[in-house]
Amino acid sequence: MRTPSVVALFSVLCLAGCTSTSAIDSLQLDKPSNETTSSIVRPSTPIASVQMASMETVSTPMAQDNQPDGPIPPLALADPDGVAERAAKSITLVAPVKPTVRPEPAVARTIYGYGFRDAKPINFGKTSPRKLAVHGVDVSRWQGDIDWPKLRRQGANFAYIKATDGGDHLDPMFKTNWREADRAGLRRGAYHFFYWCRTAGEQADWFIRNVPKVAGALPPVIDVEWNHESSCKRRPSRATVLEKMQVFMDKLERHYGQRPVIYTAPDFYEDNLKGAFPDHPFWLRSVAQHPAKVYPGRKWLFWQYSGSGLSHGVTGKIDLNVFHGTEGEWRTWVTGGWQVADAD
């Protein structure tokens, strides 16, 4: 009789199926990242859960994770970038080749004037950011569902959108925000929060995997700062910080054809970035004084002047930013033909 053979074959198939399922489960693809890296303060009221957006690869066409701090993974204890042994040596920061000029859409986008309110307004006097022409915002999952047309009409001409943290976290609202900001007519760009316990190469690959390469997008941003709420407690030396940043930015520049923008805060800048990367554009956080006073001598492209902005398009607060230049200089810069303004 063949029955025992059939049963045996059926058992083998079942066992194989169970083993396969276990292997897939072991990957934990549906579980959140263990990395907590971002610096944006959590909202005081709960935000409705959102479905994780599917990953979009490049071949097509400043928020923190709600995770408890835990022990640093084994990877954090290693030095996979191979920079520790060179930390004491001087580093020659070679500027990459100037990126290719990107085509500007035929129809120029309307520039809307400043129309925001601020929960904690600061009097900047004669150096008020309101005197500059082109304002924008940066957003993440913590802004929830955004009414992008309303946000645009209130004065948001550009938006930097949180994309990735570290080497394995994708902001669940990135794909939606990326699409809707463009539909509303904003210039859009993506930013990555750098995690000091992962290699620079891994993080660059993760960003490239998730942020589409599209004409008209703003240059990518690397967000570098110290964050006491991060699960990574390492504070590398200045030499290590600069080398990791260089590896990450070079890889993005080769892929997107645009020189990355560096976003930073005063304490991190003081520790690591004085005099560094003179050929890269900077985006500076300075919510109490003009950047010239907080970052003397540093040329800058964007100024984040408030973390308490209010808009009809967003429930709660939003970061407000401004471009360092005139409307004409903005239009020239987005086509790749204008250099960073002086630090005044």
HELIX and SHEET records of a PDB file:
HELIX    1   1 THR A    3  LEU A   27  1                                  25    
HELIX    2   2 PRO A   74  LEU A   77  1                                   4    
HELIX    3   3 ALA A   84  ARG A   86  5                                   3    
HELIX    4   4 GLY A  125  THR A  127  5                                   3    
HELIX    5   5 PRO A  129  LYS A  131  5                                   3    
HELIX    6   6 ARG A  141  GLN A  143  5                                   3    
HELIX    7   7 TRP A  148  ARG A  153  1                                   6    
HELIX    8   8 PHE A  174  ARG A  183  1                                  10    
HELIX    9   9 ALA A  200  ASN A  210  1                                  11    
HELIX   10  10 ARG A  238  TYR A  256  1                                  19    
HELIX   11  11 PRO A  266  PHE A  268  1                                   3    
HELIX   12  12 TYR A  269  LEU A  273  3                                   5    
HELIX   13  13 PRO A  291  VAL A  294  1                                   4    
HELIX   14  14 GLU A  327  TRP A  333  1                                   7    
SHEET    1   A 9 ARG A 117  ASP A 118  0                                        
SHEET    2   A 9 PHE A 302  LEU A 310 -1                                        
SHEET    3   A 9 PHE A 282  ARG A 285  1                                        
SHEET    4   A 9 VAL A 261  THR A 264  1                                        
SHEET    5   A 9 VAL A 221  VAL A 224  1                                        
SHEET    6   A 9 ARG A 187  PHE A 193  1                                        
SHEET    7   A 9 PHE A 158  ASP A 165  1                                        
SHEET    8   A 9 HIS A 135  VAL A 139  1                                        
SHEET    9   A 9 LYS A 317  PHE A 323 -1                                        
SHEET    1   B 8 ARG A 117  ASP A 118  0                                        
SHEET    2   B 8 PHE A 302  LEU A 310 -1                                        
SHEET    3   B 8 PHE A 282  ARG A 285  1                                        
SHEET    4   B 8 VAL A 261  THR A 264  1                                        
SHEET    5   B 8 VAL A 221  VAL A 224  1                                        
SHEET    6   B 8 ARG A 187  PHE A 193  1                                        
SHEET    7   B 8 PHE A 158  ASP A 165  1                                        
SHEET    8   B 8 HIS A 169  LEU A 170 -1                                        
END                                                                             
